[in-house]
Amino acid sequence: MKLTLLAAFSLALVISALTTGCTGHHPNEMVHYEPGLGEIMSLTSMRHAKLWFAGQGQNWALAEYELEELQEGFEDIAKFHPTHKAIKQPIPQLIAKTMDYPLAELNKAIKAKNVALFTQHFDAVTAGCNACHQLSEFGFNIVTRPAFNPFANQDFTSVTK
């Protein structure tokens, strides 16, 4: 009887420990998460592609949204990674130097709902990405216009052009 009771108590203790977690954190504590630069850049690549397809589909509301998301991604990079490995300049300065003007011009093209201007300024944003990569020892990472739409589950055309 004592052995059964001891085994049951031991099992309950193990189950209790497993359900509260092995991290040592209190269940109500917030765990701080800082996204990696590569994670943010992967999202930036996705937003860049979606922005292209929205502009080509003349879905100006979506293009404006994706541009805002792209800019928020750059803000996250500056916030979470103000410096990085071999990059000589602070990252916020690199972003400002290479991206601020082309992003502002692209925003104007979107507001004007002008496909030709959108294409011109999208290409300037893409060139800005590549310039930033060159200045930050990531020149091997070359950004281009998307060649195909990987988002088969999203319609990028606008109902009201």
N, C-alpha and C positions, 0 to 999 in steps of 0.2 A: 504494500500500500504506500509506504514512504517512498519507494523507488518510483512508482507511478506518479505520485504527487510532485516529486522532484523533477521528473522528466517533463511533466505538464508545465511546471513553473519555468523551467529552462526554455522550453519551446515558446512560451508566452513572452519571455524576455527577448529572445531572438527576433520574434515577429515584431515586437514593439520597436526594437532597434532598427529593423529594416524599414518599417513604415515611417519612421521619423527621418530617415535618410542618413547617409554616411558622411555628409559634408561638414558636419559640426555647426551648420547655420541653423538658427532658429527658424521654424517654418514661416514666420511672418516677416522675416528680414528680406529686404530687397537685395538681390544679387546684382552688383554693378557689371554691366556688359559694355564693352567698347568694341565697336565693329572694326575689323582690320581694314587696312587700305585696299587690299585686293577685293574684299567683299564689297566695299563702297564702289570701287571701280567697275566691278561686274554689274552692279545695278546701274551705274552711269552708262555703261555700254548698252544695256537694255533700253534705257530711257532715250538714248541717242537714236537707236533704231526706231523706236515707237514714234519719236518726234518726226523722223523722216517720213514714215508712212502716213502719219496724220497730216502733215503738210502736203504730201503728194495727193492724198485723198481729199484735200481741201476741207478737212474737219478741223476748223480753226479753234473751236472750243477745246478739242483734245490736244491740238498742237500747243495751245497756251498752257494747258495743264501739264503736259510733258515737259515743256520748257521750265515751268516752275519747279517741277520735280528734279530736273537736271540741275538747276541752280541750288536747290536744297542739298543735293548730293555734294556739290562743291563746297557748300557751307559746312557740311558734315566732315569733309576731308580736312578743311581748315581747322575745325574745332578739335577733332580727334587725332589728327596727324599734322600738327603745325611744323614738325620737322620729320625727316625720314632718312635713315641710312646715309648714303653718299650724296644726297641732295644738298648742294651748297647753300641755296637760298631758302628762306622760310617758305613753306608751301603756300600760305595765304598770299604772299607777294607774287609767286609764280602764277597762281590762278588769276589774280588781278591783272597781271601783265599780259597774259596770253588769252584770257577768256572774257573779261568784262566787256570790252568793246564789241566783239563778235556776237556775244549773247544779247547785248542791248540792241544791236542792229537787227538780229533775228526776231527779237520781240516786236520791233517796229514793222517788219515784214508780215508777221502774223496778224498784228492789229490791222494792217492795211489789206489783209486777205489777198495777198499777191503771190501767186505760185512762183513766178520768175524771181522775184526778190527773195522769197523764202529759200529757193534752191541756191541762189547766190550766197546768201548769208548762212545757210546751213553748211555749205562747203567751207565758209570762213570759220565757223565754229569747229568743224572737223580739223581744219588746218591749225586752229588754236590748240586743240587737243594734242595734235602731233608736235607742235612747238613746245608745249609743256613737257611732253614725254622726252623730247630731245634735251631740254634744259635740265631734266631731272634724272638723267642716266637710264631712262626707260625708252630710248629711241627705237629699240627693237619692237616695241608695241605700237604698231601703225594702225590708226583708225581710218576707215573708209566709209563711204556710203554703203548702206546695207544692199547686198546683191539680191537677196530674196527675203520674203516675209516669213520669219519663223513662228509668228503668232497666228496660226491658222484659226484659232478660236476667237479672233477679234476682227471686227469690221472697222476699218480705218476711214471709210468714206463718210461724208456728212450727209445727213438727210436734208439739211438746209445749208447750201453752199453760199 
